[in-house]
């Protein structure tokens, strides 16, 4: 088992916490087993510790711990000794991942390709990862306008011409969200050749078109991002003359793709999609208090359950789809909920139950507090990794209660990030945004105070009795 070499690439949707936690877990497990290891990260700040051709050729196993499509993926095409997992799996099941790697390196087993379902989910995560900086930057600008102006009947009144112009920049930024989503979902499946037609179709679905002036926004972008991706992926397999092949990706594929997809949308799918979007909006706007509370519970559970994993990304897609149609309540509640698990663990480890945590865990608590300010749920992961049974139950209950209260109190937010730093983007229920957040956090701290046993310091690791 010794003297093996493993290389890995880690990339999560947001490009922040999961990417680097997975890297650390893989490096620690490799050190424990005496394996050589090199991990490339593709995060929000760019690509670090790039794997060279020599690294890939000499590796016994290549691990792709990714939630999105990675940059320079074509360099991996010659290799068969690849394991594909999500960053969440790499964090939670690192020993099992290495056992699988050991089997592959010994027997030369080839790992099966991703299913269509996984490929589509990865494309959604890729799209989300690319448009997050767009809407976060736009949201911050919007927050600045909100904090310096007045909000009356859902209308922002900037305090002067500069802030009026800033508001317009933010609005244009939000309008880019849908085309970017469509483009990078298509890119994830079909590669670079899918970018141009998907950008254009993303703009088309987000604006009125056809005799009835239909627009389908976020939902249309997701559907056509996938359709264009698979159409281009198939088109690239068509054999053509070498002279024509050179212009396929820049002229023929984008043009033919639009000639096929635009009529399908305008004269076909736009009508059922428009009906679905209007039905969703009408349902969300007409929720009774009971149904709103149940939706809040669901949002809270999804936000906390896997701490930034697939469940959280599903909630992200839903709330952003609602926000794109002018329904801001689910987004406001979700952004609040994302901050609650790390805030609850920070309060538990640093204030309420200090004696039950080790020195290392208290340091985790400090980190969790700062991550909670930006609504980064992954700050909970170090605690859940050591004591999953108690931590996961506590954060799910606390966040679900807060989500329920948030929907009842009518919290709304225009920005696509959470925590206290997003308070400027909360257009309704700003006071309840803070109060409900701390109610959820203190529920988590209270549950852990009564259910968690005192941790024991040891030389190798800290365990809960």
Secondary structure, DSSP 8 states (H G I E B T S, - for coil): -TT-EEEEEEE-SSSSHHHHHHHHHHHHHHHHHT-EEEEEEEETTEEES---HHHHHH-SEEEEEESS--TTGGGGTT---EEEE-HHHHHH-HHHHHHHHHHHHHH--------HHHHHHHHHHHHHHHHHHHHHHHHHHHHHHHHHSEEETTEEE-SSHHHHHHHHHHHHHHHHHHHHHHHHHHHHHH-THHHHHHHHHHHHHTS-BTTTTB--HHHHHHHHHHHHHHHHHHHTTS---HHHHHHIIIIIHHHHHHHHHHHHIIIIIHHHHHHHHHHHHHHHHT--HHHHHHHHHHHHHHHHHTSSSHHHHHHHHHHHHHHHTT--HHHHHHHHHHHHHHHHHHHIIIIITGGGS-HHHHHHHHHHHHHHHTT-GGGGHHHHHH-HHHHHHHHHHHHHHHHHHHHHTT-EESSS--SGGGGGGEEE-HHHHHHHHHHHHHHHHHHHHHH---EE--SS--EE-
